[in-house]
């Protein structure tokens, strides 16, 4: 995968967040050219103030492959009229 593909995947995660009435932020974790973790911001739905996109993507990656210091993360926030903060 290249940077643009990672960005597109993160945008897809941000759109998922928006569809769940969350602030549209998405993240992916890459390792060796593949996505190993995905996540989107969801503190409202999960009632968890730590459920930010990056944390969710890292948790997903850790569940799949364990820990690695060689991972790359891409995070995006889409523009929205969303007023909620968390």
C-alpha positions as semicolon CSV with decimal commas, in nm:
position;residue;x (nm);y (nm);z (nm)
1;X;0,000;0,000;0,000
2;X;0,109;0,355;-0,059
3;X;0,032;0,667;0,146
4;X;-0,271;0,755;-0,065
5;X;-0,425;0,411;-0,007
6;X;-0,370;0,443;0,369
7;X;-0,532;0,788;0,357
8;X;-0,832;0,655;0,165
9;X;-0,876;0,376;0,420
10;X;-0,860;0,628;0,706
11;X;-1,118;0,844;0,530
12;X;-1,343;0,538;0,508
13;X;-1,312;0,493;0,883
14;X;-1,393;0,863;0,938
15;X;-1,707;0,821;0,729
16;X;-1,806;0,528;0,947
17;X;-1,772;0,751;1,252
18;X;-1,993;1,014;1,091
19;X;-2,254;0,751;1,004
20;X;-2,263;0,660;1,375
21;X;-2,321;1,027;1,470
22;X;-1,967;1,059;1,603
23;X;-1,711;1,324;1,510
24;X;-1,576;1,196;1,175
25;X;-1,221;1,091;1,262
26;X;-1,070;0,769;1,131
27;X;-0,733;0,598;1,161
28;X;-0,551;0,298;1,021
29;X;-0,233;0,124;1,131
30;X;0,000;-0,014;0,867
31;X;0,280;-0,267;0,887
32;X;0,486;-0,399;0,596
33;X;0,256;-0,238;0,341
34;X;-0,069;-0,378;0,483
35;X;-0,339;-0,243;0,711
36;X;-0,326;-0,429;1,041
37;X;-0,560;-0,206;1,243
38;X;-0,861;0,017;1,178
39;X;-1,057;0,247;1,402
40;X;-1,282;0,548;1,418
41;X;-1,371;0,792;1,692
42;X;-1,656;0,653;1,902
43;X;-1,653;0,788;2,258
44;X;-2,023;0,875;2,243
45;X;-2,148;0,533;2,133
46;X;-1,908;0,342;2,357
47;X;-1,940;0,585;2,648
48;X;-1,564;0,573;2,666
49;X;-1,366;0,899;2,655
50;X;-1,056;0,706;2,541
51;X;-1,227;0,566;2,229
52;X;-1,046;0,798;1,989
53;X;-0,972;0,678;1,637
54;X;-0,601;0,627;1,698
55;X;-0,658;0,428;2,017
56;X;-0,921;0,210;1,850
57;X;-0,690;0,143;1,553
58;X;-0,401;0,053;1,784
59;X;-0,624;-0,177;1,990
60;X;-0,738;-0,347;1,669
61;X;-0,378;-0,390;1,550
62;X;-0,266;-0,526;1,888
63;X;-0,552;-0,778;1,887
64;X;-0,447;-0,896;1,541
65;X;-0,068;-0,896;1,557
66;X;0,046;-0,800;1,906
67;X;0,286;-0,510;1,944
68;X;0,538;-0,376;1,694
69;X;0,743;-0,058;1,694
70;X;0,750;-0,061;1,313
71;X;0,384;0,031;1,265
72;X;0,274;0,341;1,074
73;X;-0,044;0,531;1,157
74;X;-0,258;0,752;0,936
75;X;-0,533;0,964;1,093
76;X;-0,784;1,195;0,924
77;X;-1,064;1,422;1,039
78;X;-1,331;1,509;0,787
79;X;-1,491;1,849;0,787
80;X;-1,836;1,838;0,937
81;X;-2,102;2,048;1,100
82;X;-2,087;1,815;1,398
83;X;-2,113;2,019;1,720
84;X;-2,041;1,751;1,975
85;X;-1,706;1,755;2,141
86;X;-1,538;1,461;2,310
